[in-house]
Amino acid sequence: MRHFKNLVRPYLVWSFLIIVIPLFLIFMYAVTTNGNSLINIQFTLDNFKRFFSDETFPKVVSRSLWIAVLTTVVCFLLGYPMAYFISKTNGKRKGLLVMLVTIPMWINMLVRTYALMGILSDNGLLNSILGVLGLPPVQIMYTDMAVMLGMVYDFLPFMVLQVYGSLEKMDASLLEAAADLGADGVKTFLKVVFPLSIPGVLSGITLVFLPAVSSFFIPKLLGGGQYFLVGNLIENQFITVGEWNFGSAISMIMAIIMMLMMMAVRKVEIHNQGGKEE
């Protein structure tokens, strides 16, 4: 037991340094008017009042939540069939397909986004292919579609891998039992496969939704600065405007919203498992 505690201590120290202290600093900036100095600090809720009194900021948050929901839905609709197909593949092909899904994750997300810019730009690969086929060029860059494509492209592997993990751990005897009881393929999927894969679906939803709602460089690069989400708003307050107090208040509001959503997802998962939260 003592050996186990010795192994845990470095992790606790590291977590305190990179999680607890930054969160405390963000909280202090959010509830003060002079967070950049230790002198004359005044506690206030004006930063939060400012956020809700100006209709522009809640609209940015609602737009961010909406694009994150759309991204999550599209990733689910694309990722679940992919994960199901991979789980049904036998032999070495399964490992190859999993590797093809994970290869993009080996590359930095910013580099992948720049690569997508090269594909979707006016003189990029997509329009070059359309020109060879005799089709007119399309204008995708700096549009809502470009932002959505970037989000789905970067976060789709998270959904696929989580769903695949749940499907792969499924007991094959359950499928055989459903077939013995007369269930066809559709009923087996709806009554057995999908319910048992819900934990993976919920994990995938969490891993896609949370980074999508707070992403700032994808809409900045693919939206050309015209598509302003909450991540861009926070970055703008810290980097451009220099209002760390107000930026921290927005960060705290988004943190609360995301924690509430994670709690809701956890409640659904517990209800699906038919148990109670410990």
N, C-alpha and C positions, 0 to 999 in steps of 0.2 A: 504493500500500500504506500509506503514511504517512497519507494522508487517511482511509483506512478505519479505521486505529487511532485516529485522533482522534475518529471517530464512535462507536467502541465504548467509549472511556474513560468518558463520562458514564454509560452503561448499567452498566458494571462498578462504578463508584462507587456508583450508586444500588442495585444488587443487593447490594453489600457492606453498605450501611446498613440495608436493609429485610429482608435474608435472613440473611446471615452473622452479623451482630452479634446479632439476636434469637435465632437458634439457639444461639449460644454462651452467651448469658445463660440460656436455658432449660436447657442442659446443666449450667451451673454451679450453678443452683438445684437441679437434680435430684440432684447428687452432693455436696451440702453440707447441713449441718444449720443453718447460720446465713447463708443466702444473702441475707438482707435487709440485711446489714451487711458492710462490708469488714474488720471487726475480728473476730478470733477465729473465722474460717471454719474449719470442720472437714470434711474430705472423708469421705464415708461412702456405703454402699449401702443404708442402712436404709430409705430412701424406697421403693426397689424391693422390698426384702424385705417391707415393710408391705403393698404392693400384692398380692403373691402369697400372703401369710400369711392375709389376710382373704378369705374366699370370696365376699364381697359384690362386691368390685371386679372380679374376673374374670368374674362373672356379668353385670355391667353391660357389660363389653367384648364378651362373647359375644352378648348381646342386641343390642348396637349392630351387630356384624358381621352378625347374622342379619337385622335389619331392613334393613340396607344391601344385602344379597344379594337379599332379596325385592323391594326397590325397583328394583334393577338388572334383575332378571328381568322384572318387570312393565313397566318402561320399554322393555325389548327387545321383549317380546311386543306392546306397543302401538306402539312407535316404528318397528319395521322395516316393518310393512305401510304405515304412513303415509309413510315415506320412499320405499318402493317405488312407491306410488301417485303421489307427487309427481314422481318421476323419470320416470314413464311419461306424465305430462301434458304436453301440447304448448302452445306459444304463451304468451300472457300469463297464462294460468291458472296456469302453473308458478310464475312470479314472485309471483303473488298468494298462492298456497298457502305458499310459503316465507316470505312476509312475515307471514302469519297465525301461522306457527309461531314466528317470532322476535319478534312484537309483545309477548308477555308478558315477554320478556327485557329489554325497554326499561324496564320498571317494576322498582323495587327489590324484592328478594325478600321483605323484611319486609312491605312494603305488600301484596304478593300474598297472603302468608299471612294478614294481617288481613282481606283481602277474602274469602278462603276461609272464615274464621271466621264472617263475616256470612252466607255461604251455608249453612253447616252447622249454625249455632246453632239452638236450639229454636224460636225465632221468626224464623228466617232464610228465605231465598228457597226453599230446598228444601222445607221443611215447608209453606210457603205454597202452593207448587204442588201438593203432595200434598193439602192441604186443599181446593183448588179441584176436584181430581179425585175428591174424596170418599174419599180413602185416609187411613189413620191416620198420625199423625206418627211420625218415626223419631228415635232418640237416637243421634247419631253423634259429636257433640263430646265430647272428653275420653275417647276410646276408641282402641284400636289401629287401627281402621279410619280414624279421622280423621288419625292420624299418617301412615299409609300413603298416604292420598289427598294429604296435603300434600307428602310427599316426591315422589310421582310427578308431581304438578302442577308442582312447581318445577323438577324435573330432567329431565322428559321431553324438552324441546326440545334438550338436549345430545345425547341419543341420536339423535333424528330428524335433526339437522343433520349429525352425523358419518356416519351410514349413508347419508344422501342424497348427501353429497360423494363417497363411494366409488362409489355406483351411477351418479352423473352422469358420473364420469370413465371409466366402463367403455366399452370399444370395442364399438360396435354390430355390427361385423363378426363378432365372436365369437358373438353370438347367431344371426346369419345362418348361420354355419358349422355351428352345432349343429343348426339347422333343416334344412340341406342334408344332414346326416348322419342324419336321421330322428328326432331327439330331439323329443319333444313338450314342451309347456310346463312340465310338472312336472319332467321330466328336465333340461331346460335350466336351470331354476331351481336344482335341487339340484347339478348338475354344473358349472355355469358361473357363474350369477349369485351365488349365496350364497358359494361359495369366494372369488370375487373381491371380495366386499364385506366379508370378515372383517376387514381392517385398519380399516375404518370402525366395525365392530361392537366391536372391541377398544378403539378410541379412545373410543367412546361408553360402554362399560363403565367405563373409567377415569374419565371425566368425571362419570359418575353415581355410581359407588361411593364415590369419595374424599370428595366433599362430603356424601354421605348418611351415611357412617359417623361423621363428625365434626360433623354438624349439631346445634345445641343449641336454637335458638329455635323451630324447627318443633315438636319434641316438647314444648317448654315451653308454647307457645301453644295448640296443638291437643290436646295431652295433658293440659293443665291442671296441669302439674307432677307428675302421677301417673306419667307415662311417662318414666323416668329413663334416659337414654343416656349414653355416655361424654362427649359434648360438654357435657351438663349437669353431669356429675361434675367435669370440669375447671373449668368456669365456677364451680361451687359452691366448689371449693377455692381459687380465686383471689379471687372476689368476696365470698362469704359467710363462709367459714371463715377465710380469710386465710392458709392454709398453701400458700405459693407453692412451697416445696420439693417437697411431695408432689404438687401439681398439675403441676409441671414434670416430675416422674418419670413420671406418667401420660401426659403429652404425649409424652415420649421413647419410651415403650413403644408408643403408638399410631403414632408416626412410623416406628418400626422395622417394625411389622406392615404398614403401608401401603407402605413401600419394598419389603418382601419380596413383597407382592402385585403391585406394579408390575413387579418383576423377573420374576415368573412370567408376567404378561401379555406382557411383552417376549419371553420365551422362546417362548411360544406363537406370537407374531407372526412371529418369525424362523423357527420350524419350519414355519409355514404357507407362508412365502415360499420355503422350500427352500434357504435360504442359511445363512451363518454370521455371527455377530455380529462386527462389525469392532472 
